[in-house]
Structure formats: C-alpha cells, structure tokens
Amino acid sequence: MMATPSLFFSRTGEPTLRYEVHAPEGKASGAVFLTHGYAEHSGRYRHVIDALTQRGLVVASYDLRGHGHSEGPRGYIERFDDYLRDARALLGHLQTVEAWRAGGKPALLGHSLGGLITFHLGLELTNESRGAVLSSPFFGLALDVPAPKRLAGTLLSRVLPRVALPSDLRGKDLTHDSKLARAYDEDPLLVKKVPARWFTEAMAAQQRAFERASSWKLPLLLLHGAADKVAAPASSRALFERIQDPRKELRLLDDQYHEIFNEIDRDRWIRLAADSLARFCAPLS
C-alpha cells in the first residue's frame, strides 16, 4: 500500500479536514470512500485499509469535523448536514488527486455514525457511487433513552447546544478483544463527551433515514453485530426492510459487539466487506 502523507482540506468558513489517500501497489481496480464513527478517527482503520488496498482498491479516509486531527469543536455539529457537506466537498476535492481518480466512481464504506452519514450520502450520490457497505450503522440506539432525558436533551440542544455529557463508551463494550478494548480506552484522540446538539441532530438524521429508505438505489451490504451495545441491530433490520432495491444483503453477526472490524473474528468480517466493495467496483459485464 502506498499512502499519501496526511493532507488537509480547507474551505472558507469551515473546519479544515485531515485526510489520506491509500493506493494499491498496482493498477487500481476501484475506489472506496471511508467514513469512521462518532468519537473516533480514521487512524483506527489501518488494518481495514490494508485489506482493501490488497484487493486493488484505492481508499480515501478522513477525520470527521471535530474528530481526530480535523478542526472543529470536539464532537460538535450545528446540523447533521455539516457532515454531508464536508463529505461531498471532499469527494469533489479528491478529483484533483491522481491516485484517487484512477479508481473511478467510488463505493462507500461507513461504520456506526459513519454508516448513518454514508447512508444519507448514498441517497444523494446514486449516480456517482457504485454501492455501499455499512458496518453497525447508527440507525438507532441499542438502549432506550427515557422520555424525560430525551426532552432534556432537546431543550439543551436549543438553548445550550454545546453542553456535553460523558459518553461513557468503554472499549469492553465495543469488542471482545481485550487488547483492542484497552487501546480504545487509552487513545488520546477519542472524543469523550457528547454535545446536546449532536445528539438531537443524530436522532433527527435517523428518522430521515427511515423516511427515505425506500429511495435507496445502490447495491448494499449491511453488517451488524447481533450483540451490539451501542447501535441497535433491530433498527438496522427495520431500515433494511424498507429498502426496495433488490441488490441488498443484511448480515446480523452472532455474538459480535459494535466494532465488528475490531472483533476477535475481524478478519472474517473485513474480508466480507472487501469482497463486496471489490464486487461493487468491478466493471459491468
């Protein structure tokens, strides 16, 4: 794999985003645009990127605004569309990168919040994308939030939107691999709190995803750990059932937690994702 050094994409009035382009050793057979989840950063996907470049795919990865090495208040957004505007703008900018252009029309890969972003992006880019793989997408919370707490979050979002509460995410709740769980807990780049505005915007984006699911028109593989403690597997199944395009597949993975690409069986799930992305990018016969 050949990776560009860390690059930075700037626009007037918007946070600067850090990104990288990872190219295969030989000729690229396709391209993948990778979006990570809430609280984390793209550096946690090196092993996934390696697997994709070994399949001949060029991969663009980036840190969401307010995450990793990208600018912006930690974890904060004014509107969910901030993420979509960033992704669309970065995809446009990537057309100036020769290694990326060599892969052609990209497929999309997103985990958790990145899966929710990727789903909305795929709805917009039907003619500019080859398909999508979603890993434990954040279509719903695994735990019910009591109505009073939801109301309090809504009120805070309106009057004190940057007020943030601890996320209480722990590595042991994300993967059965104790080494990777510990690495998660010790990662200094992780966002440890959840701003009120982010929470209400994410919930609204989930609702819109369900409302628009019947408009999805791309090949899709949806992978979700059946024992996920963060994003609800039932929400993934419910949204999947609303998609009318027949080029769809849902795999609920027994006993797997939220971060399937960091689970003990991760090589199996990474290979499954890579196979699908390579198939989506293959020339039509």
N, C-alpha and C positions, 0 to 999 in steps of 0.2 A: 504494500500500500504506500502511495505517495501522498502526503498531506501538505497543503499549504500551511505556512505559519499562521498563527492567529491573525485574522483580519477584522477590520472594524468598519461597519456600515453606518454612515451618518446622514441624517436629513435635518433640515432646518426645523427647529421646534420640537424634535422628537429625540428620545434617548438613543444613544449610539449602541448598536448591537454588535456583539462579538460573534464571528462565525468562522468556520473552516470548510474547506473542500478536500475530500479524500478520494483520490483517484486510484483505480486498479493499475497493476503493473503493465498490462497490455491495453488493447483497444477496449474502450468502454462499451458494454452491451446495453446499458440503461442507466438511469439516474434515480436517486432516492432523496427526498427532502424529509429530514428527520426533525421532529419536534418533541422535546422532553416534557416531563411532568412538572406539577407545582412543587416548589421548594428546592428542586434540584438543578442540574445544569448538564450541558451536553457532554462534558468530560466523563460522565458516568457511563457512556455508551461506546467506549473504545472497542470493547470486545464484540459488540454488535456490528459496529462499522467495519471491523476487520473481516467478519464473516461475509458482509455484503460486498466488500471490495474483492474478496477472494472469488466471488461469483461474477466478477467483471462489472460490478455496478459502481458508479461514481456517487459519492454521498456528500450532501451538504448538511452540516449540523450547525446549530446556533443556540445561543443562550437567550431565552425569553427576556423581554424588558423586566428589570427588577430582579433578575436572577443571574447567578454566576458572575461572569466578567462584563455583562452588559450593564448599561446605565439604567437609572430609574430607581425610585424608592422601592425598597425590598418587598417583593410580592404584591406591589400595589398596581392597580389599573383604575382609570376613570370609567372606562367602558370595556366590555369584552371585545368589542370591535377593534380596540387598540392592538390586540394580538393578531387579528386578521389583517389589519392594515400593515403591520410590521411584516408578516409573512408574505403578503402579496408584493410589497415593496422589495423585500429581499429577493424573492424569486425573480423579479424584474432585473434587479442589480446583478444577479448571478448570470444573466445572459451575457454579461461583459467578461465572464471568466471562461477562458477557452476550455479548460478541463471539464467544466460543468456542461457547456454547450455540446461537448462530444457525446454526452449521454442521451441527448434528445429529450423528448417530452417526459417529465418525471412521474414516478409513482410517489406516494406519500406514506410516511410511517410516523405514528404518534402514540405516545404512552400516557395514560391517565389524563391529566389536563391536556396534554399534547394530543391525546386521542380525541377529546372534545373539540379542540381547535382544528385538528385535521379533518374531522367530520364536516364542520362548517366550511372549511377551505375547499373540501372536495365538492360540496354542494355548489360552490361558486365557480370551480375550475373544471367542470365536467369536460369541456373541450380542450383543456390544457393539461390534463393529467391522465395517467394510464391506469390508475387504480389505487387502492389504499389498504394498508394493514394497520389495525388498531389493537394496541396492547392494553388490556384492562382499562378501557376508556372511562372517563369520569362522567357517565350519564346519570348517576345518582349516588347518593351517599349510602354506604353499607349500613350505617346506623341511623335510625330515625332521630331527627332533631325535634325536641319538644316544641309545640306551637309557641309558648312564651319566649323561648330562646330565639326562634326564627323572627318573631316580632321585634325583639330587642335588637337583633342584627340588622333588620330592615330600618329601624329608627336610627341606629348608629350610622348606617350607610348614608343616610340623608343628612345628618347634622354633624357627625364626626367621622367621615368616611375613612380616615387614616388610622383610626384607633384599631390596634391589632391585639389579638389574643394568642396565647401559645397554641401551636398546632397539636402538640402532644404526640406527634408522629415519632415512633421508635423503630429502629431497624428490625427488631424481633417481630414486629407486626407486618413487615413488608416481605421478608424472605426467611426460609428455614435455614439458610446458610449462615452460621454464626459469625464467620469471618467477614462476610459482606454486610451483615447486620451491624457489626461493630464499626466497620468502615463508614457506614451511613451515619451513625451517631457521632463519629469523630470528624466528619467532613466540614471544614470551616466555611465552605461556600454555600452551605444549605441555608435556606430561609426557615427560620424557626417559629415565625408568627404568621397569622392570617388576618389581613386587614378586613374590616367590616365591608368595605365596598367590593373587595374581591369576592367575598362570599356571595353577596346578593347578585353580582354580575354573573358569576358562575352558575348560580341556580337558574337565573333567567335564561342563560345560554343553553342549559339542559332542557328547559321547557321548549325553547325554539327548535332544538334538535329533534325532539319528538314530533313537533308540529310539522316539520319539514321533511321528515324521514322518507315519506313516500316519493319525494322528488329526487332521491339519490339515484344516480345513473352511471356508476362506476363499478368495476369488479372490486369485491371487498372480502377480506378475511378479518374476522373479529375473534381475537383470542382473549380469554378472561379466566383468571384463576377462580375456581369454584369456591375457594375458602378465603377470598379477598376480604380483608377487614376495613378497607378504605373506600373503594368504588364498588357499588352493588352489582354483582353478577346478574341479578334479576332485572336490573334496569337495562343492561346490555341485551339480554334476551328480548325484553319488551320492545326496545327500539329496533332490534334486528327484525322482528316480526312485522314491523311497519314498512320495512323496505320492500319495494315491489320488484326491483331489478333482480332477475334470477341468478345473476353472477355473484352470489353471496354465499359465504360459509361462516358458521359460528362454531367455535370450539370452546366449550367450558372445560377447564383443565382440573381434574380431580385433585383435591388436597393442596392446590397451589395458592400461594398468597398473592399479594398485589403486584409485586415486581417479578413477573414471570421470567424476564431476561436476566435476573439475578438469583433465581431459584436454584436448588440443587440440580434439577433437571433442565437447567437453562439451555444447554447445547441443543437439546431436542426442540425447544420452542424457537430458538434463534434460527435453527435450520428450517423449521416450518415457515417462519416469516420470510427468510431469504428465498426459499423455493417459490413462494407465492409472488414476491416482488420481482424476481427474475422472470417468472412466467408472465406477469402483467406487462413487463417491459419488452418481452420477446416480440419480434416482428409478426404481424398478422400473416397467416399462411393463405 
